[in-house]
Amino acid sequence: MGWIDGYHIRAHDGKRLGYFDGDFVYGADGHKQAYIEGGYLHSESSSTSKVSVDKINESIEGGMLPEIGKCAIYILIGV
């Protein structure tokens, strides 16, 4: 599916899909895609779209990956 390169999320072909920083997920173009607030990941594309961070943590395993890193994978790769 892809891999993590520092703070960047890459597709299986090496293309940069986006990155995470603080509580924010950005697309490859640098525009904010989502953010964490109040235990939920909120999508910038829809004011009503939010997913529980607990659900994302259950879906994406990763020992040392920060919560926002898991959220970036969820948004950019889609799990």
Buried (B, 14 or more C-beta within 10 A) or exposed (E): EBEBEEBBBBBEEEEBBBBBEEBBBBBBEEEEBBBBEEEBBBBBEEEEEBBEBEEBBEEBEEEEBEBBBBBBBBBBBEE
